[in-house]
Amino acid sequence: MDISKEDLEKGIKLKVDKESITIDERFFEIEKILPKGYEYEKFSKGFVIINTEIDEELLSYAFAREIVRRIQHMRKELNLNVEDFIEARVEVKKEKLTELIKKHINYISRETRAKRLMIDTTIIHEGYIKEWDINGESFKISIKKI
């Protein structure tokens, strides 16, 4: 017998021997058990389940967005006009992370108006230089107007 939540809310009538009993949600405790890497949250219309595991592609895009955000912040600190082009250099200590971020070099260039963008593990910086911690990873970013 399949029993829905609605059935439990209304109550299920059963006949045992010659006696009739009603079983409702007071007799049950419903527990949601999700696979590893999933979370759920209740809201007024029900609940939502999301996958909380971050794959390599999502991780690389997340770091690219954070780099864009930092460069935009640096542009603002230098009072650059929106239409000003820059040269940007991003130093990332970990080779694997460097390769992941390079996948989004066009995106970073476009969003920051960088005519030249270098991303590597060792870079000679010029212009305005700042060190950033992004999710526990160390980044050194330099920008200059061109």
Biotite code that builds the C-alpha atoms (Angstrom):
import biotite.structure as struc

atoms = struc.array([
    struc.Atom([0.000, 0.000, 0.000], chain_id="A", res_id=1, res_name="MET", atom_name="CA", element="C"),
    struc.Atom([1.419, 3.401, -1.036], chain_id="A", res_id=2, res_name="ASP", atom_name="CA", element="C"),
    struc.Atom([0.688, 6.141, 1.467], chain_id="A", res_id=3, res_name="ILE", atom_name="CA", element="C"),
    struc.Atom([1.058, 9.826, 0.644], chain_id="A", res_id=4, res_name="SER", atom_name="CA", element="C"),
    struc.Atom([1.571, 12.723, 3.008], chain_id="A", res_id=5, res_name="LYS", atom_name="CA", element="C"),
    struc.Atom([-1.953, 13.875, 2.213], chain_id="A", res_id=6, res_name="GLU", atom_name="CA", element="C"),
    struc.Atom([-3.300, 10.430, 3.193], chain_id="A", res_id=7, res_name="ASP", atom_name="CA", element="C"),
    struc.Atom([-1.538, 10.739, 6.538], chain_id="A", res_id=8, res_name="LEU", atom_name="CA", element="C"),
    struc.Atom([-2.903, 14.261, 7.095], chain_id="A", res_id=9, res_name="GLU", atom_name="CA", element="C"),
    struc.Atom([-6.490, 13.039, 6.503], chain_id="A", res_id=10, res_name="LYS", atom_name="CA", element="C"),
    struc.Atom([-5.984, 9.807, 8.349], chain_id="A", res_id=11, res_name="GLY", atom_name="CA", element="C"),
    struc.Atom([-6.061, 6.262, 7.071], chain_id="A", res_id=12, res_name="ILE", atom_name="CA", element="C"),
    struc.Atom([-8.883, 4.084, 8.271], chain_id="A", res_id=13, res_name="LYS", atom_name="CA", element="C"),
    struc.Atom([-8.003, 0.445, 8.818], chain_id="A", res_id=14, res_name="LEU", atom_name="CA", element="C"),
    struc.Atom([-10.126, -2.425, 9.957], chain_id="A", res_id=15, res_name="LYS", atom_name="CA", element="C"),
    struc.Atom([-8.341, -4.826, 12.245], chain_id="A", res_id=16, res_name="VAL", atom_name="CA", element="C"),
    struc.Atom([-10.453, -7.819, 13.198], chain_id="A", res_id=17, res_name="ASP", atom_name="CA", element="C"),
    struc.Atom([-13.821, -6.156, 13.779], chain_id="A", res_id=18, res_name="LYS", atom_name="CA", element="C"),
    struc.Atom([-12.406, -2.938, 15.082], chain_id="A", res_id=19, res_name="GLU", atom_name="CA", element="C"),
    struc.Atom([-11.857, 0.227, 12.985], chain_id="A", res_id=20, res_name="SER", atom_name="CA", element="C"),
    struc.Atom([-8.829, 2.393, 13.714], chain_id="A", res_id=21, res_name="ILE", atom_name="CA", element="C"),
    struc.Atom([-7.529, 5.586, 12.142], chain_id="A", res_id=22, res_name="THR", atom_name="CA", element="C"),
    struc.Atom([-3.836, 6.114, 11.626], chain_id="A", res_id=23, res_name="ILE", atom_name="CA", element="C"),
    struc.Atom([-2.709, 9.682, 10.968], chain_id="A", res_id=24, res_name="ASP", atom_name="CA", element="C"),
    struc.Atom([0.488, 11.726, 10.939], chain_id="A", res_id=25, res_name="GLU", atom_name="CA", element="C"),
    struc.Atom([0.721, 11.658, 14.765], chain_id="A", res_id=26, res_name="ARG", atom_name="CA", element="C"),
    struc.Atom([1.856, 8.029, 14.485], chain_id="A", res_id=27, res_name="PHE", atom_name="CA", element="C"),
    struc.Atom([4.741, 8.747, 12.131], chain_id="A", res_id=28, res_name="PHE", atom_name="CA", element="C"),
    struc.Atom([7.951, 10.695, 12.057], chain_id="A", res_id=29, res_name="GLU", atom_name="CA", element="C"),
    struc.Atom([9.047, 11.451, 8.504], chain_id="A", res_id=30, res_name="ILE", atom_name="CA", element="C"),
    struc.Atom([12.744, 11.961, 8.040], chain_id="A", res_id=31, res_name="GLU", atom_name="CA", element="C"),
    struc.Atom([14.322, 13.141, 4.817], chain_id="A", res_id=32, res_name="LYS", atom_name="CA", element="C"),
    struc.Atom([17.575, 11.355, 4.102], chain_id="A", res_id=33, res_name="ILE", atom_name="CA", element="C"),
    struc.Atom([19.456, 12.797, 1.161], chain_id="A", res_id=34, res_name="LEU", atom_name="CA", element="C"),
    struc.Atom([22.474, 11.429, -0.665], chain_id="A", res_id=35, res_name="PRO", atom_name="CA", element="C"),
    struc.Atom([25.880, 12.896, 0.189], chain_id="A", res_id=36, res_name="LYS", atom_name="CA", element="C"),
    struc.Atom([26.354, 16.342, -1.334], chain_id="A", res_id=37, res_name="GLY", atom_name="CA", element="C"),
    struc.Atom([22.680, 17.359, -1.232], chain_id="A", res_id=38, res_name="TYR", atom_name="CA", element="C"),
    struc.Atom([20.912, 19.725, 1.155], chain_id="A", res_id=39, res_name="GLU", atom_name="CA", element="C"),
    struc.Atom([17.287, 20.731, 1.499], chain_id="A", res_id=40, res_name="TYR", atom_name="CA", element="C"),
    struc.Atom([15.465, 23.688, 2.970], chain_id="A", res_id=41, res_name="GLU", atom_name="CA", element="C"),
    struc.Atom([11.768, 24.126, 3.742], chain_id="A", res_id=42, res_name="LYS", atom_name="CA", element="C"),
    struc.Atom([9.793, 27.153, 2.586], chain_id="A", res_id=43, res_name="PHE", atom_name="CA", element="C"),
    struc.Atom([6.090, 28.096, 2.559], chain_id="A", res_id=44, res_name="SER", atom_name="CA", element="C"),
    struc.Atom([5.261, 26.076, -0.596], chain_id="A", res_id=45, res_name="LYS", atom_name="CA", element="C"),
    struc.Atom([7.268, 22.962, 0.252], chain_id="A", res_id=46, res_name="GLY", atom_name="CA", element="C"),
    struc.Atom([11.005, 22.403, 0.119], chain_id="A", res_id=47, res_name="PHE", atom_name="CA", element="C"),
    struc.Atom([13.913, 22.654, -2.288], chain_id="A", res_id=48, res_name="VAL", atom_name="CA", element="C"),
    struc.Atom([16.813, 20.242, -2.713], chain_id="A", res_id=49, res_name="ILE", atom_name="CA", element="C"),
    struc.Atom([20.160, 21.451, -4.063], chain_id="A", res_id=50, res_name="ILE", atom_name="CA", element="C"),
    struc.Atom([23.412, 19.776, -4.959], chain_id="A", res_id=51, res_name="ASN", atom_name="CA", element="C"),
    struc.Atom([26.145, 21.338, -2.816], chain_id="A", res_id=52, res_name="THR", atom_name="CA", element="C"),
    struc.Atom([29.096, 19.620, -4.462], chain_id="A", res_id=53, res_name="GLU", atom_name="CA", element="C"),
    struc.Atom([31.263, 21.905, -6.559], chain_id="A", res_id=54, res_name="ILE", atom_name="CA", element="C"),
    struc.Atom([32.802, 20.368, -9.648], chain_id="A", res_id=55, res_name="ASP", atom_name="CA", element="C"),
    struc.Atom([35.960, 21.626, -11.338], chain_id="A", res_id=56, res_name="GLU", atom_name="CA", element="C"),
    struc.Atom([34.108, 23.712, -13.948], chain_id="A", res_id=57, res_name="GLU", atom_name="CA", element="C"),
    struc.Atom([31.993, 25.495, -11.356], chain_id="A", res_id=58, res_name="LEU", atom_name="CA", element="C"),
    struc.Atom([35.057, 26.082, -9.175], chain_id="A", res_id=59, res_name="LEU", atom_name="CA", element="C"),
    struc.Atom([37.026, 27.609, -12.056], chain_id="A", res_id=60, res_name="SER", atom_name="CA", element="C"),
    struc.Atom([34.127, 29.907, -12.960], chain_id="A", res_id=61, res_name="TYR", atom_name="CA", element="C"),
    struc.Atom([33.681, 30.947, -9.316], chain_id="A", res_id=62, res_name="ALA", atom_name="CA", element="C"),
    struc.Atom([37.344, 31.955, -9.069], chain_id="A", res_id=63, res_name="PHE", atom_name="CA", element="C"),
    struc.Atom([37.114, 33.816, -12.392], chain_id="A", res_id=64, res_name="ALA", atom_name="CA", element="C"),
    struc.Atom([34.133, 35.805, -11.096], chain_id="A", res_id=65, res_name="ARG", atom_name="CA", element="C"),
    struc.Atom([35.990, 36.635, -7.895], chain_id="A", res_id=66, res_name="GLU", atom_name="CA", element="C"),
    struc.Atom([38.998, 37.846, -9.895], chain_id="A", res_id=67, res_name="ILE", atom_name="CA", element="C"),
    struc.Atom([36.689, 40.048, -11.985], chain_id="A", res_id=68, res_name="VAL", atom_name="CA", element="C"),
    struc.Atom([35.211, 41.443, -8.788], chain_id="A", res_id=69, res_name="ARG", atom_name="CA", element="C"),
    struc.Atom([38.672, 42.251, -7.374], chain_id="A", res_id=70, res_name="ARG", atom_name="CA", element="C"),
    struc.Atom([39.861, 43.891, -10.605], chain_id="A", res_id=71, res_name="ILE", atom_name="CA", element="C"),
    struc.Atom([36.663, 45.963, -10.796], chain_id="A", res_id=72, res_name="GLN", atom_name="CA", element="C"),
    struc.Atom([37.278, 47.067, -7.206], chain_id="A", res_id=73, res_name="HIS", atom_name="CA", element="C"),
    struc.Atom([40.848, 48.067, -8.096], chain_id="A", res_id=74, res_name="MET", atom_name="CA", element="C"),
    struc.Atom([39.589, 49.996, -11.151], chain_id="A", res_id=75, res_name="ARG", atom_name="CA", element="C"),
    struc.Atom([37.234, 51.888, -8.859], chain_id="A", res_id=76, res_name="LYS", atom_name="CA", element="C"),
    struc.Atom([40.050, 52.684, -6.412], chain_id="A", res_id=77, res_name="GLU", atom_name="CA", element="C"),
    struc.Atom([42.039, 54.154, -9.332], chain_id="A", res_id=78, res_name="LEU", atom_name="CA", element="C"),
    struc.Atom([38.989, 56.180, -10.458], chain_id="A", res_id=79, res_name="ASN", atom_name="CA", element="C"),
    struc.Atom([39.180, 54.703, -13.960], chain_id="A", res_id=80, res_name="LEU", atom_name="CA", element="C"),
    struc.Atom([36.389, 55.519, -16.391], chain_id="A", res_id=81, res_name="ASN", atom_name="CA", element="C"),
    struc.Atom([34.151, 52.663, -17.492], chain_id="A", res_id=82, res_name="VAL", atom_name="CA", element="C"),
    struc.Atom([35.522, 52.901, -21.041], chain_id="A", res_id=83, res_name="GLU", atom_name="CA", element="C"),
    struc.Atom([39.205, 52.897, -19.982], chain_id="A", res_id=84, res_name="ASP", atom_name="CA", element="C"),
    struc.Atom([41.178, 49.829, -21.024], chain_id="A", res_id=85, res_name="PHE", atom_name="CA", element="C"),
    struc.Atom([43.698, 48.202, -18.723], chain_id="A", res_id=86, res_name="ILE", atom_name="CA", element="C"),
    struc.Atom([46.460, 45.660, -18.612], chain_id="A", res_id=87, res_name="GLU", atom_name="CA", element="C"),
    struc.Atom([45.936, 43.147, -15.815], chain_id="A", res_id=88, res_name="ALA", atom_name="CA", element="C"),
    struc.Atom([48.263, 40.570, -14.314], chain_id="A", res_id=89, res_name="ARG", atom_name="CA", element="C"),
    struc.Atom([47.041, 37.842, -11.998], chain_id="A", res_id=90, res_name="VAL", atom_name="CA", element="C"),
    struc.Atom([49.535, 35.755, -10.039], chain_id="A", res_id=91, res_name="GLU", atom_name="CA", element="C"),
    struc.Atom([48.221, 32.487, -8.635], chain_id="A", res_id=92, res_name="VAL", atom_name="CA", element="C"),
    struc.Atom([50.575, 30.302, -6.606], chain_id="A", res_id=93, res_name="LYS", atom_name="CA", element="C"),
    struc.Atom([49.016, 26.943, -7.488], chain_id="A", res_id=94, res_name="LYS", atom_name="CA", element="C"),
    struc.Atom([49.589, 25.634, -11.018], chain_id="A", res_id=95, res_name="GLU", atom_name="CA", element="C"),
    struc.Atom([46.319, 23.644, -11.072], chain_id="A", res_id=96, res_name="LYS", atom_name="CA", element="C"),
    struc.Atom([44.302, 26.693, -10.036], chain_id="A", res_id=97, res_name="LEU", atom_name="CA", element="C"),
    struc.Atom([46.117, 28.816, -12.624], chain_id="A", res_id=98, res_name="THR", atom_name="CA", element="C"),
    struc.Atom([45.054, 26.402, -15.371], chain_id="A", res_id=99, res_name="GLU", atom_name="CA", element="C"),
    struc.Atom([41.448, 26.379, -14.141], chain_id="A", res_id=100, res_name="LEU", atom_name="CA", element="C"),
    struc.Atom([41.267, 30.181, -14.170], chain_id="A", res_id=101, res_name="ILE", atom_name="CA", element="C"),
    struc.Atom([42.885, 30.449, -17.616], chain_id="A", res_id=102, res_name="LYS", atom_name="CA", element="C"),
    struc.Atom([39.818, 28.671, -19.011], chain_id="A", res_id=103, res_name="LYS", atom_name="CA", element="C"),
    struc.Atom([37.941, 31.925, -18.386], chain_id="A", res_id=104, res_name="HIS", atom_name="CA", element="C"),
    struc.Atom([40.549, 34.384, -19.649], chain_id="A", res_id=105, res_name="ILE", atom_name="CA", element="C"),
    struc.Atom([38.184, 35.814, -22.301], chain_id="A", res_id=106, res_name="ASN", atom_name="CA", element="C"),
    struc.Atom([35.439, 36.316, -19.726], chain_id="A", res_id=107, res_name="TYR", atom_name="CA", element="C"),
    struc.Atom([37.795, 38.074, -17.291], chain_id="A", res_id=108, res_name="ILE", atom_name="CA", element="C"),
    struc.Atom([39.220, 40.292, -20.065], chain_id="A", res_id=109, res_name="SER", atom_name="CA", element="C"),
    struc.Atom([35.777, 41.259, -21.340], chain_id="A", res_id=110, res_name="ARG", atom_name="CA", element="C"),
    struc.Atom([34.319, 42.037, -17.912], chain_id="A", res_id=111, res_name="GLU", atom_name="CA", element="C"),
    struc.Atom([37.314, 44.111, -16.766], chain_id="A", res_id=112, res_name="THR", atom_name="CA", element="C"),
    struc.Atom([38.106, 45.780, -20.149], chain_id="A", res_id=113, res_name="ARG", atom_name="CA", element="C"),
    struc.Atom([41.589, 44.260, -20.052], chain_id="A", res_id=114, res_name="ALA", atom_name="CA", element="C"),
    struc.Atom([43.262, 44.520, -23.478], chain_id="A", res_id=115, res_name="LYS", atom_name="CA", element="C"),
    struc.Atom([46.077, 42.391, -22.085], chain_id="A", res_id=116, res_name="ARG", atom_name="CA", element="C"),
    struc.Atom([45.629, 39.835, -19.335], chain_id="A", res_id=117, res_name="LEU", atom_name="CA", element="C"),
    struc.Atom([48.312, 37.562, -17.936], chain_id="A", res_id=118, res_name="MET", atom_name="CA", element="C"),
    struc.Atom([47.564, 34.724, -15.531], chain_id="A", res_id=119, res_name="ILE", atom_name="CA", element="C"),
    struc.Atom([50.475, 32.670, -14.229], chain_id="A", res_id=120, res_name="ASP", atom_name="CA", element="C"),
    struc.Atom([52.220, 31.325, -11.130], chain_id="A", res_id=121, res_name="THR", atom_name="CA", element="C"),
    struc.Atom([55.039, 33.892, -11.334], chain_id="A", res_id=122, res_name="THR", atom_name="CA", element="C"),
    struc.Atom([54.586, 37.375, -12.768], chain_id="A", res_id=123, res_name="ILE", atom_name="CA", element="C"),
    struc.Atom([56.489, 40.651, -12.681], chain_id="A", res_id=124, res_name="ILE", atom_name="CA", element="C"),
    struc.Atom([53.851, 43.186, -11.665], chain_id="A", res_id=125, res_name="HIS", atom_name="CA", element="C"),
    struc.Atom([53.473, 46.779, -12.815], chain_id="A", res_id=126, res_name="GLU", atom_name="CA", element="C"),
    struc.Atom([51.062, 49.538, -11.876], chain_id="A", res_id=127, res_name="GLY", atom_name="CA", element="C"),
    struc.Atom([48.605, 49.271, -9.009], chain_id="A", res_id=128, res_name="TYR", atom_name="CA", element="C"),
    struc.Atom([49.254, 46.036, -7.084], chain_id="A", res_id=129, res_name="ILE", atom_name="CA", element="C"),
    struc.Atom([47.134, 44.346, -4.435], chain_id="A", res_id=130, res_name="LYS", atom_name="CA", element="C"),
    struc.Atom([47.239, 40.995, -2.730], chain_id="A", res_id=131, res_name="GLU", atom_name="CA", element="C"),
    struc.Atom([43.958, 39.179, -2.220], chain_id="A", res_id=132, res_name="TRP", atom_name="CA", element="C"),
    struc.Atom([42.762, 36.119, -0.345], chain_id="A", res_id=133, res_name="ASP", atom_name="CA", element="C"),
    struc.Atom([40.014, 34.378, -2.295], chain_id="A", res_id=134, res_name="ILE", atom_name="CA", element="C"),
    struc.Atom([38.578, 31.315, -0.570], chain_id="A", res_id=135, res_name="ASN", atom_name="CA", element="C"),
    struc.Atom([41.863, 30.693, 1.233], chain_id="A", res_id=136, res_name="GLY", atom_name="CA", element="C"),
    struc.Atom([43.964, 31.032, -1.918], chain_id="A", res_id=137, res_name="GLU", atom_name="CA", element="C"),
    struc.Atom([46.531, 33.802, -2.338], chain_id="A", res_id=138, res_name="SER", atom_name="CA", element="C"),
    struc.Atom([46.327, 36.057, -5.402], chain_id="A", res_id=139, res_name="PHE", atom_name="CA", element="C"),
    struc.Atom([48.436, 39.032, -6.425], chain_id="A", res_id=140, res_name="LYS", atom_name="CA", element="C"),
    struc.Atom([46.755, 41.281, -8.981], chain_id="A", res_id=141, res_name="ILE", atom_name="CA", element="C"),
    struc.Atom([48.147, 44.317, -10.728], chain_id="A", res_id=142, res_name="SER", atom_name="CA", element="C"),
    struc.Atom([46.414, 46.665, -13.145], chain_id="A", res_id=143, res_name="ILE", atom_name="CA", element="C"),
    struc.Atom([47.439, 49.712, -15.114], chain_id="A", res_id=144, res_name="LYS", atom_name="CA", element="C"),
    struc.Atom([45.615, 51.922, -17.576], chain_id="A", res_id=145, res_name="LYS", atom_name="CA", element="C"),
    struc.Atom([46.716, 51.611, -21.206], chain_id="A", res_id=146, res_name="ILE", atom_name="CA", element="C"),
])
